[in-house]
Amino acid sequence: MSARVGRGRSSLIAAAALVGALAACDNSTGTTDNPTPGINQLVPAEVEQGTGSQSLAIAGSDFVATSVVRVNGADRPTTVTSSLAISAVLSAADIGTAGTLQIVVVNPPPGGGTSNVAQLVVRAHANPVPVITGSAPAFLTAGSSGDTVTIHGTGFIEQSSVMVGFAAHSGVTYVSPTELRVAFADSEVASSSTINLRVFNPAPGGGTSSVVGFEIRGPAPTLTALGESQTTAGQSQYVLRVTGTGFVKNSAVRFNAALRPTTFVNATTLDVTLGAGDLQAAGTFTITVATPTPGGGTSNALTLEVVNGVPTITLLPSQGAHAGRPGFSLAVHGTAFVQGSTVYWNGGARSTQYISGSRLVAEISAADVASPGTAQITVVTPAPGGGTSAPAVMTVRAVPAATATSTRAVQLFGRDLAPDDQRGLIFLSIAASAPLDANSVVALDPDSGNVTQRVFVGAGPSRVARSGDGQFIYVGLDGASAVRRVDLATFTAGLQWSLPAGEVAGEIKVVPGHARSVAVSRQSPCCSPPLDGVTIYDDGLPRPQSSPGHTGGNRIEFLDKPDTLYGYNNAHTGFEFFTISIDADGARHAFVTGGLIAGFYTQITGGAGRIYGTDGSIVDAERRVKVGAFPTGAASMTVDPELGRAFMLVDAGIAVYDLNNYQLLGTVPVSGFVLDHPALAYPHLVHWGSDGVAFLDTDQVFLVRSPLFAP
């Protein structure tokens, strides 16, 4: 039998004894098979990651001279000390990663075999806590390009990250345990600032260094020139170009030492925006550039001279006054108004209040309007600069009699109407339930009361809108959830487009100067509040952006500009007034203002810069300010700024008010009509011809003429 070295011995046997034991296995019968080895202990039991190649001692049994140690299935250089002791050399790669190594000893044939598996733990290397000792350069100059900062310290590793503020920087390069490099992008050094730098090492161990402040120092700015050394007072906004040197992203222009909104163009150019408050009066003002610390400073000063411009009058909200009536406050809209601008009435100065660079209010006395005639309205602005505006004309008329010249009630089941003074007609949409001309648009001659033309348009026609050039009538089709266009030259129904399912055109307004584009207030009658938003359609194609629904403006009105629509929410207690911006993308709320108009069922109409609510409210639309109120509300109303009158449908008939002092001029009675406000949510009062007013009842259109409706 072969001799075996016993298992379980606790000490290693000398190499010579092992050789003697192996020799003793030889007998006269031949070579004995190798035994199967066993592993009892690894020394060391675990190693640290990344410490390079090292020796591993193994205590066990039945090792032979040709035994080999395998690590994770791969042979390693092996030294056999005895049948109980063996060692191997672990490579740097073996212990380069934390984890567990599978260790076995293999005895070759004959016989032989593989030992049990012993696991060697590769313990994760504990990263050091980094320390920052300095940087090179010590600071960067704001506005520089391609800057790299070397951070000096200790404990840096390949996995170190540099924190700028609380975010890890992407441009970090590991150089050595004492050096890291950070490449800053131009945008990171565009402004003067102090940034907090830290170095972070991940676990195991590791940690974060203390915070070190690193300065991006702004250069000292200098000012060499202004784009203009002179501008005019009274502007609502003015952009001044400033040139010089040493400008950085957070350099700012000071106007008389006060910071103003500044746009950085480049290192030699800034644009500063001056507001109405800066330019409301003439004067000489200093312009400087300031760059905040670190570094930075304030530049030399240059002067900007603000002189008064020549004023212009763009419109009067009312161009008509009434002889023998009380005086009033005259609102004048225009440009280049300043503190000191004065309104003149027929060459005489009037007490004037400066509101803004585009608004003045002058006090007109009862004596000024005592007799019929015309008044030349001018604005005079004093020097420096200044001058006198071109005149606007206001006509003072005698107050006509509040009597009806004629009253006609035509049996028509109209839903909405639009006058066409060019053709001497009134166009009406006729209800689906009408006994005659159902689902049509008809042309009514108001002089004779006869329908002269009719065209079938589709299911449930409702709201109508006429283009300003007289090309088209647009009509909402409630029964079809659609809008259709009628060509007025041929009086034929043309283009029709669909609204989203279940929606109707609650209001249609043609974009000023764009006969093929309309704003549609889309509404869902099933819901409260019903508004689904305002959409602009061009030849039936919707622009992508609609204004918000739910509590947006379900009553809408253009004034004179195609880029601004005004709205009012009469279906929700918010009762907001909306300024809706219109552009190529569509419609969006620019401003939402409360407290200007109020009430459910309140409608709005507009003219000469103002929006009027049937609750009596009068709003300067551009400024979003309530400027007055009529003493009572109405079911429907329309205004004529040229006459200086407002026409209101009230219980007693048609009340006519002065647009200047908001006082009643008279009421024209209308027989055969009883106003039912809830039933007549849209009585649709319109002014036609020189002296006519028309409105709808449930099954009639009333045509009333009166001297009070005429010039």
Summary of the structure (lengths in Angstrom):
residues: 711
radius of gyration: 45.5
end to end distance: 140.5
largest distance: 154.0
contacts: 2446
relative contact order: 0.07
helix: 3%
strand: 53%
